[in-house]
């Protein structure tokens, strides 16, 4: 029986076709949102991950999901409007709730533990740069990009499509900047490894930062690898 994935597929396409692959990608620290254009083989080589072992695990998970008839929402089958509503209700709402809370945690552990752990100053800097970028980014998507996509799909005119794609390109570039900050935060914290003297706030901050990273990967993936290609394909065919 031919396996579903052989490594030549783009990372983003794999997670789009099989959302359950996202958890495996996260476990191996493979970026499937901003780095979704790379082939899986390229990503595995870059990380030094054993290719046959990874493909065996990936295809095994895919077979198990099919056998158990586990079905996640395939957003490729949904309209752009439905996907936009999901992104705003789920991922934008999550960020608006979590970013202020995490700001307090990251600031507190820097102030309390910064002398013993100077890397926390760099973490504080990167997190707040990302927070500022994301807050501006969410507003730009909700007030500009998403309305432009809806309008272009309603009108079907090249002018509306061109304006929406210009805004889309800007948002995609900003996704790359956020992805770089997430990567730097993980490097600064050595994969969010807790020191022996970590207090409860320290532990909570690192756990919530990892949860934030996970949500951001899903969030950016849905835009970069599903919503934006769907819209570009629609404009190209009209």
C-alpha positions, 0 to 999 in steps of 0.5 A, a space after each residue: 500500500 502506497 504511503 500518503 506522504 513521502 517527504 516531497 510534499 510542502 510542510 504546510 500542505 501536509 498539515 492542511 490535508 492532515 491537521 493531525 500532523 500539526 502535533 507531530 510537527 510541533 513535537 519536532 519543532 518543525 515550523 509549518 506556518 511561516 516555514 510551510 513552503 519548504 518540502 518536508 524533506 528539506 525541513 527534516 534535513 535542516 533539523 537533522 531529523 531521521 527521515 525514514 523514522 519521521 515518515 513512518 510516524 507521520 504515515 502511521 498517524 495518518 492511517 490511525 486517523 483514517 481507521 478511527 474515522 477521526 475527521 478534523 475540519 478541512 478548511 479547504 472545503 469552507 468558504 473564505 468567510 467561514 474561515 475568516 470568522 473562525 480565525 477571528 473568533 478563535 485565534 484573534 480572541 485568544 491573543 487578545 485575552 492571553 497577550 496582556 496576561 503573559 505581559 504581566 508574567 514575563 515582566 514579573 519573572 524578569 524583575 524577580 529572577 533577572 539577576 540570576 537569569 539575565 536571558 529573561 531580559 532578552 525574553 521580555 524584549 522579544 515578547 513585548 516586541 511581538 505583542 506590539 506587532 500582533 496587536 497592530 496586526 490583528 487590527 489591520 487584518 480585521 479592519 482592512 485585509 478581511 473586509 477587502 477579501 470579502 469585498 473582492 469575493 462579492 464583486 469579483 472585480 480585478 481592482 478589488 482582488 488586486 487591493 486585497 492581495 496587496 494587503 495580503 502580502 503585507 500581512 504575510 511579511 508580518 507573519 514572518 516577523 512574528 515567526 522569527 520572534 517566536 523562534 528567538 524566544 524559544 532559543 533564548 529559553 533553550 526550548 522553555 527549559 525551566 531552571 531549578 529555582 523556577 517559581 510557580 509564576 516562572 513555570 506558568 509563564 513558560 507553559 503559557 508561552 509554549 501554548 501561545 507559540 502553538 496557537 500562533 502556528 495554527 493561526 498563521 498556518 490557516 492564513 498562509 497555507 489555506 486562506 491566502 492560497 484559496 483567495 489567490 486561486 480564486 482571483 487567478 481563475 476569475 
